[in-house]
Amino acid sequence: MGDYYERIVDVEATLEEAGRLAERMVDWLVSEGVITRELSDDGVFSHPVTEGYVRGPNWARAVADSSNPDWLPRPVAVVVGRDYHVAGQGADEAQYAVCPRCQAKTVVINYPYEFERDDKVWQPFKDGIAAWKKTGEGSAPCPACGESAPITEWQWAPGFALGALAFDFWDWPELSDEFCTAFSEQLGHGIAQLGGKV
């Protein structure tokens, strides 16, 4: 058992613009009937957020399959703040990162042969992310080319993203591709989609 979520992360928003974008996206979701302005803490585990917006009358517009009449989604939480986001349960790092300068891939977890991260490889990324979370700026050097690049410019493996704005859809059926495309267009930014369980 557990509670599942699908997270949409804005991978381009700065912390300074995240609050304004969050308000704009809530307005859009309400206008589409996907959510209401009613808040609830039922099944919301989006630290540090403890409440989310209750599903709206047209919530099915957002999902790929709404055929199960017993499936009633829980709230949508909006999380503002610089952080890293991971898919799954217990994950805390990316499987790999691709350098924005030379496109070399740095492997952090050598799946399927290993299931634990290489701490020595991950440490520069961990340090860069910690600095970015605190100040808005952080970087990591590429083991291949030696160049340092902002942590937000690295391309991360699926299931890992950095962002200052995220939307958690708690216990919703899978979001549709069309909805996610429209969501990204409304944001005016690129997004990453992650799924997980708590």
C-alpha positions, 0 to 999 in steps of 0.5 A: 500500500501507499500513496502515489503521485505524478509530479510536473517540475518546471525546469526553467523557472527561477525562484523569483518567478516561481510564485507568480507562475504558480498562481497563474497555473492554479488560475488556469487549472481552475478555469479548465475545471481540473481543480477547484480553489478548495484546499484539503490535506487528504493524502498530500505528502508534498514536503513542506506543503501539507495541502493541495487543491481539490479535484475539479468537475473536469479532472478527467480532462487531465488524464489518459484514462478515467474509465474507473468510476471508483478512482477519485483523485486526491488534491494537487499540491503546488511546491515552490522552492529550489529543490531536486526532485526524484522518481520512486521511493528512497531515491536521492540521486540521478543515475547519470548526468550529461555535460552541457559542454561536451555531451559526455555522460557521467554515470553515477549508478551503473544499472543494471550491474550496480544499485548503489551510487558511486559516492565519489562521482556523485559528490561534486553534483551533490555539492553543486545542487546544495549550493544552488538550493541555498543561493540559486547558483551552483556548478559541477565539473565534468570528469570528461572535459574538465569544464565546470557548468551550472548545475541547472544546465546539466541534462539529468537521467529520467526520474531526476530534475531540478526546479523551483516549482513543482505540481504534485498530482496525488493518486491521479490516473496517469496524466495524458500527453496532451495535458502535459503539453498544454501544461508546459505551454501555459507555463512557457517553460520546459517540464520534467515528469516524475512519478513516485510513491510514499 
